């Protein structure tokens, strides 16, 4: 097989399940939509390595990392993309199973019906419960009406840089393909890294000037951190506002050790899981103080 014929795009479409089997890893349990493995990246006794059979993507809950077929080869072999492609060029059978186990056209699809300014009262009430004012939400998000399995739904939508959408409402969260990170480019030399939609909206509530005067990346999944890290060298300072959980703290520690311009800002919301949890607490305290003053 000629190496020049193996493009990154082709390698990314490798079937995750069959790639794992090729290297001696088989699922502990399988459902219609996903398969669970003992992680091929570390030692464990309970399967926490998930493969989506619909999206053909993997996610290791122990490391907080995930991706496509090429990402898996790179992670398993601890090699560069170039070295992974060289390895694949010598594996005669790997590309015979490059399609996902379940083809995307056979999986139920979310179809966008309409994109419009946020106006549904249920979404406005939901944002109010998360202490996000309507003007801020309208600036960064839209109301998305969409259909799934013959029924219509609505949600807050944050657009990503590949024109897919992250969707949130009171009852669930999902996304419309392609899944990717959101990049707000304000031509700044300062970059802010956030995990999700409500981190962005909470940041805009708490530190509006910081958001306005900085470039912002909303990861929409921690698995995209590796993809965006190549941008770090373009900035004087990169501030991380990752969640105060094991995955967020691990990623922050790793990035700080590799990049001199990266800073961990999670101490700003110490004692809270994320920015939105702190925002809700801060506004609740202010409300209580205001009510006490009125009673005096």
Secondary structure by P-SEA (a helix, b strand, c coil): cccccccaaaaaaccaaaaaaaacccccccccccccccccccccccccbbbcccccccccccccccccaaaaaaaaacccaaaaaaaaaacccccccccccccccccbbbbbccccccccaaaaaaaaaacccaaaaaacbbbbbbccccccbbbbbbbccccbbbbbccccccccccbbbbbbcccccbbbbbccaaaaaaaaaccaaaaaabbbbbccccccccccccccccccbbbbbccccaaaaaaaaaaaacccccccccccccccccaaaaaaaaaaaaaaaaaaaaac
